[in-house]
């Protein structure tokens, strides 16, 4: 069963890693590198937009209606 936890804090790093904090207090790191050549994330590659990662309704979002599911962020991240 997937854990459904909201993201409460995000910090986008220049190496396409997201430093995340979830509602349970867990801090994790998610590597966006494998996603950067895929839609819709390709428009963030090499752009200052990647650094504009924010939280909206418990998930990470970027300008241009780009987001990624919180369960993906949790399941595919590693403890910080």
Secondary structure in CASP SS format (residue, H / E / C, confidence):
PFRMAT SS
TARGET T0000
AUTHOR 0000-0000-0000
METHOD secondary structure of the structure
MODEL  1
X C 1.00
X C 1.00
X C 1.00
X C 1.00
X C 1.00
X C 1.00
X E 1.00
X E 1.00
X E 1.00
X E 1.00
X E 1.00
X E 1.00
X C 1.00
X C 1.00
X C 1.00
X C 1.00
X E 1.00
X E 1.00
X E 1.00
X E 1.00
X E 1.00
X E 1.00
X C 1.00
X C 1.00
X C 1.00
X C 1.00
X E 1.00
X E 1.00
X E 1.00
X E 1.00
X E 1.00
X C 1.00
X H 1.00
X H 1.00
X H 1.00
X C 1.00
X C 1.00
X C 1.00
X C 1.00
X C 1.00
X H 1.00
X H 1.00
X H 1.00
X H 1.00
X C 1.00
X C 1.00
X C 1.00
X H 1.00
X H 1.00
X H 1.00
X H 1.00
X H 1.00
X C 1.00
X E 1.00
X E 1.00
X E 1.00
X C 1.00
X C 1.00
X E 1.00
X E 1.00
X E 1.00
X E 1.00
X C 1.00
X C 1.00
X C 1.00
X E 1.00
X E 1.00
X E 1.00
X C 1.00
X H 1.00
X H 1.00
X H 1.00
X H 1.00
X H 1.00
X H 1.00
X C 1.00
X C 1.00
X E 1.00
X E 1.00
X C 1.00
END
